[in-house]
Amino acid sequence: MAKKGYAPEQIINKLREAEVLLSQGATIAIASKRIGVSDHIYYRWRKEYGGMRVDQARRLKELEQENYRLKKLVEDLSLDNAILKEASRGNF
């Protein structure tokens, strides 16, 4: 089954829709089914995006992408450093 990717804005809108349904007396199972996700996904989204505004969620995703990019850069530089140290010892 193909994975549906939801943008942070869509997730927040779906969470708001679920909150409205819950306030009207629906159960979490019914609310999550109406917004088109499983209970597990609903709880995960609520944990990650609960109480956020759309602009905050967008900023969070941008920071996560930047953090990933910087980690990869440090990883590459550390590998290059280790190779240069090994080559300078003459153990190749």
N, C-alpha and C positions, 0 to 999 in steps of 0.2 A: 504494500500500500504506500502510495506516495505521501511524503511528508508535506503538510501545509505549513508554509511559513507565514506567520502573521507579523505585521509591523507593530512596533510599540503602540502606535496610535490606535490600531485596531484592537489590540489586547485590552487597552484601557477602556475603550468603548464597550467591548464585550463584558468586561468586569462591571462596568456601570449598569449595563443592561441586566446582568445577573443580580446585582444588588437591588434593583427595582423589583425584580421578580421575587427575591427573597423577602423584601419588605411587604409584598402583597400576600405572603403566606406560603409561597412555593418552597419545596425542599431543595436542597443543594443538588440532588440527583436530577430533579426536573429542570431547575434553572440551568445547570450545565448542559443538559441535553438540548434545551432550547437555543442556547448560544452556540451549539455545535461542537462541544469539546467534552472530554471525559472528566469525571470527578477529579482524577489525579492531576490533569492539566489545569483545571480550575484552581485547585489548591496551590499548585506550583506558581501559576500566574499571580494569584493573590499574595503569595509570599514575596514574589519578586517585585510586582508592580502595585501592590495594595497601597492606596493613599497617594499615589503619584499623579502629577498632572502630565499632560502629553509632552510639554517641553522638557520636563525633568527626565522622562523616559527616553526621549531622543538624546539628551545629553549623556545619560547613562550608557547607552549603546555606543555613542561616539567615544567615550572614555574607555570602554571595554575594548574597542577596536584599536585604539591608540596604545593601550597597555599591551595587547597581543603583539603589535608591531614592534614595540620597544623591547619586549622579551625576546623576540626572534633576533633582533639586532644584537642584543647582549650575548645571546647564545652563539651567534656567528662570530662575534669578536672574541669570545672566550675560546672557541675552537681554533681560530687563527692564532691566538696567543699561544695556545698549547703546542700547535704545530711548529711555530717559530722557536719556542723553547727547546723542543725535541731536536730540531735541526741544528740549533746552535751548540748543542752538546755533542753532536757528531754521531748520534746513535741511529743512523738511518741505513 
